[in-house]
Amino acid sequence: MSLEFPLLCLGSLTALWLSLTVVLKLLSAARVWLLGNGGLVRPERLGRWAVVTGATDGIGKAYAEELARRGFSIVLISRSQEKLDDVSNSIVSKCGVETKTIAADFSSTDIYSKIEVGLKGLEIGVLGDKQVGISYSYPEFFLNLPDLDPFIDTLVNVNITSVCQMTRIVLPRMVERKKGAILNMSSASGMYPVPLLSVYSASKAFVDFFSRGLQAEYKNKGVIIQSVLPFFVATKLSKIRRPTLDKPSPQRYVEAQLRTVGLQTQTNGYLPHAVMGWVTTALLPAQILNRYVMGVGLSQRSRYLKKQKLG
């Protein structure tokens, strides 16, 4: 019997399977980026209060303002009480919702009992966590990092320990009520290794894996846990002053990201970032991406050190 006919059938089935896969992915993308989640992120659907860490600047402040605009009462958590008061007063004035503030430095590990007391008795519908975070001052080889030992402790406390602890505090009540959403801010730097930012990149990969693992554990209990992996957003931390299509303002990013809640366990949060994520992880071979990222880091490191020498 000739193999021509079976091979022809196999080729046809493969082409059909690939076509169906592409169509399903396009339909899924259209649902996320065009239709959104139908206004899922509302206090009447998730719970009255939203807790936002790192709520006084950048993406964290944008989350607090957008969630307040949607009707949530807001708990603002950050280091500076003065900045917390400024943001709180602004939100109350613009949105007319109730606010609470908790001053806490996430580089320390003795803050969580204070946070637990501050959140006690609140019906928490959303936790926007890890809008606070720290990275390197400049790209650098691991062993050359200034004050390496305390730097490791601080970065782990701020970028990793705080995610676990804040989840521990708010998740039990969400499970009891069978509703709520935890939005953990990872980074595109956690999607692949970033040489010369290795500790930061690894910490963001932890946030991503932790969030996706928890979603598998608690999805059937009515709780949404989402890993959010943005590329660059125009914030003080990124040192980008002017928003562009691929580097949106915090407000634009947050509005887009909240439309993905409940639709994607792992999200880049913003359509141009989703395209960038697909290109870097699905199209580019890992070796080429690693070489490119290393080259960018070396260039940035060289410019920084040269500027430091010039004084």
C-alpha positions in Angstrom: 0.0 0.0 0.0 1.4 3.4 -0.9 2.2 5.8 1.9 1.1 8.8 -0.2 -2.5 8.7 0.9 -1.8 8.4 4.7 0.8 11.1 4.5 -1.6 13.3 2.6 -4.3 12.7 5.3 -1.7 13.4 8.1 -0.7 16.7 6.4 -4.3 17.8 6.0 -5.1 17.0 9.7 -2.0 18.9 10.8 -3.0 21.9 8.7 -6.5 21.8 10.1 -5.3 21.6 13.6 -2.9 24.5 13.2 -5.7 26.6 11.5 -8.1 25.8 14.4 -5.4 26.7 16.9 -4.8 30.1 15.3 -8.5 30.8 15.1 -9.1 30.0 18.7 -6.1 32.1 19.8 -7.4 35.1 17.7 -10.9 34.7 19.2 -9.4 34.5 22.7 -7.3 37.6 22.0 -10.4 39.5 20.7 -12.3 38.6 23.8 -9.6 39.9 26.1 -8.5 43.0 24.2 -11.7 44.1 22.5 -14.5 42.9 24.8 -12.8 42.8 28.2 -14.3 41.2 31.3 -17.6 43.1 31.3 -16.8 45.3 34.3 -15.9 42.5 36.6 -13.7 44.7 38.8 -16.5 46.4 40.7 -17.1 46.5 44.5 -20.6 44.9 44.1 -19.0 41.9 42.4 -15.8 41.4 44.4 -16.1 43.3 47.7 -16.2 46.8 49.1 -12.5 47.5 49.8 -9.4 47.5 47.5 -5.9 47.4 49.1 -3.1 48.9 47.0 0.6 48.6 48.1 3.1 51.2 46.7 0.1 53.5 46.3 1.7 56.9 46.3 3.5 56.8 42.9 3.4 55.4 39.4 1.4 52.3 38.7 0.3 51.9 42.3 -1.2 55.4 42.5 -2.9 54.8 39.2 -4.5 51.6 40.5 -5.7 53.3 43.7 -7.2 56.2 41.6 -8.9 53.9 39.0 -10.3 51.5 41.6 -11.6 54.5 43.6 -13.2 55.8 40.4 -15.0 52.4 40.1 -16.4 52.8 43.6 -14.1 50.9 45.8 -13.1 52.2 49.2 -9.3 52.3 49.2 -6.6 51.2 51.7 -3.4 52.9 50.7 -0.1 51.3 51.8 3.3 52.9 51.3 6.3 54.2 53.2 5.6 57.9 53.5 2.7 59.0 55.6 2.8 62.5 54.1 2.5 61.1 50.6 -0.2 58.7 51.7 -2.2 61.6 53.1 -1.8 63.6 49.9 -3.1 60.7 47.7 -5.9 59.9 50.2 -7.1 63.5 50.2 -7.0 63.6 46.4 -9.0 60.4 46.1 -11.6 61.5 48.6 -12.0 64.8 46.8 -12.3 63.4 43.3 -14.2 60.1 44.0 -16.0 60.6 47.3 -15.0 57.1 48.6 -13.7 56.1 52.0 -10.0 55.7 52.4 -7.6 54.3 55.0 -3.8 54.7 55.1 -1.1 52.4 56.5 2.5 53.6 56.5 4.8 50.5 56.1 8.3 50.0 54.8 8.4 46.6 53.0 12.1 46.3 53.3 11.4 45.3 56.9 9.8 42.1 57.9 8.2 43.3 61.2 5.4 45.3 59.5 2.8 42.6 58.9 1.1 42.6 62.3 0.5 46.3 61.9 -1.0 45.7 58.4 -3.2 42.9 59.7 -4.6 45.2 62.4 -5.2 47.9 59.8 -7.1 45.5 57.5 -9.1 43.7 60.2 -12.8 43.5 59.5 -12.6 44.9 56.0 -14.4 43.2 53.1 -11.4 43.2 50.8 -12.4 42.6 47.2 -9.1 43.5 45.5 -5.5 43.4 46.5 -3.2 45.3 44.1 0.1 44.0 45.4 3.7 44.8 44.5 3.2 48.1 42.9 5.9 48.7 45.4 9.2 47.2 44.3 13.0 47.8 44.0 15.5 47.0 41.2 19.1 47.8 40.6 20.5 51.3 40.4 22.1 50.3 37.1 22.8 46.9 35.3 25.7 45.2 37.1 27.4 41.8 37.4 26.2 40.0 40.5 29.5 40.0 42.5 30.1 43.7 41.7 26.8 44.9 43.2 27.5 47.5 45.9 26.7 46.3 49.4 25.7 42.9 48.0 24.6 41.2 51.2 22.2 43.9 52.5 21.0 44.5 48.9 20.0 40.8 48.6 18.0 40.9 51.9 16.3 44.2 51.0 15.3 43.1 47.4 14.0 39.7 48.6 12.0 41.4 51.4 10.4 44.0 49.1 9.9 41.9 46.0 9.2 38.4 47.3 8.5 38.2 51.0 5.9 41.0 50.9 3.9 39.2 48.1 3.7 36.0 50.2 2.8 37.9 53.4 0.1 40.2 51.8 -1.5 37.2 50.2 -1.4 35.4 53.5 -3.3 38.3 55.1 -6.1 38.9 52.6 -6.6 35.5 51.0 -8.4 33.7 53.9 -11.4 36.1 53.9 -11.6 36.0 50.1 -11.9 32.2 50.3 -14.6 32.4 53.0 -16.6 34.8 50.8 -15.8 32.9 47.6 -14.9 36.1 45.7 -12.0 38.5 45.4 -9.0 39.3 43.2 -5.3 39.4 43.9 -3.3 41.2 41.2 0.4 40.6 41.7 2.7 42.9 39.9 5.5 40.9 38.3 7.4 42.3 35.3 8.3 41.3 31.7 11.8 40.9 33.2 10.3 37.8 34.9 9.4 36.2 31.6 13.0 35.4 30.7 16.4 35.8 32.4 17.8 39.3 32.4 21.6 39.3 32.8 23.0 42.1 34.9 19.6 42.4 36.6 19.7 38.8 37.7 18.3 39.1 41.2 15.6 41.5 40.2 14.6 39.3 37.2 14.5 36.2 39.4 12.4 37.9 42.0 9.8 38.9 39.3 9.9 35.3 38.0 9.0 34.2 41.6 6.0 36.5 41.7 4.8 35.1 38.3 5.2 31.4 39.3 3.8 32.0 42.8 0.7 33.7 41.4 0.0 31.1 38.7 0.4 28.3 41.2 -2.0 29.9 43.6 -4.5 30.5 40.9 -4.5 26.8 40.2 -5.0 26.1 43.9 -7.8 28.6 44.5 -9.6 29.0 41.2 -12.4 26.6 42.2 -12.9 28.6 45.4 -14.0 31.7 43.5 -10.8 33.7 44.0 -8.9 35.3 41.0 -5.1 35.5 41.4 -3.4 37.1 38.4 0.2 37.6 37.5 0.7 41.0 35.8 3.9 41.4 33.6 4.2 44.8 32.1 7.0 46.0 29.9 8.1 49.6 30.3 5.5 52.1 31.7 6.2 55.9 31.9 6.9 56.2 35.6 9.6 57.7 37.8 11.0 54.2 38.4 11.5 53.5 34.7 12.8 57.1 34.2 10.5 57.4 31.2 9.0 60.9 31.1 6.8 60.9 28.1 4.2 58.1 27.4 4.3 56.4 23.9 2.2 53.6 22.4 4.5 50.9 23.8 5.4 52.9 27.0 2.0 54.0 28.2 1.1 56.2 31.1 0.3 54.4 34.4 -3.4 55.4 34.0 -3.6 54.0 30.5 -1.9 50.8 31.5 -4.1 50.2 34.6 -7.3 50.8 32.6 -6.3 48.2 30.1 -5.0 45.7 32.6 -8.1 45.7 34.8 -10.1 44.6 31.7 -8.1 41.4 31.7 -8.9 40.3 35.2 -10.7 37.0 35.2 -9.7 36.3 31.6 -6.0 35.7 31.8 -4.1 34.1 34.7 -0.9 35.6 33.3 -1.2 38.9 31.5 1.0 41.6 30.1 -2.0 43.8 30.8 -1.8 46.0 27.7 -2.1 45.0 24.0 1.2 46.4 22.7 2.9 44.7 25.7 1.2 41.4 24.9 2.5 41.6 21.4 6.0 42.3 22.7 5.7 39.4 25.1 4.7 37.0 22.3 7.6 38.1 20.2 10.2 37.8 22.9 9.0 34.4 24.3 7.4 32.6 21.4 9.3 33.8 18.3 12.9 34.7 19.4 15.2 31.8 20.2 16.3 31.9 23.9 20.0 32.2 23.0 19.4 35.2 20.7 17.2 36.9 23.3 19.7 36.3 26.0 22.5 37.7 23.9 20.5 40.8 23.0 19.4 41.5 26.6 23.0 41.1 27.8 24.2 43.5 25.1 21.6 46.1 26.2 22.6 45.7 29.8 26.3 46.1 29.1 25.7 49.3 27.1 23.5 50.8 29.9 26.2 49.8 32.5 29.0 51.4 30.5 27.0 54.6 30.1 26.2 54.7 33.8 29.8 54.1 34.9 31.2 56.6 32.5 28.7 59.3 33.8 29.8 58.5 37.4 33.5 59.0 36.5 32.7 62.3 34.9 31.0 63.2 38.1 
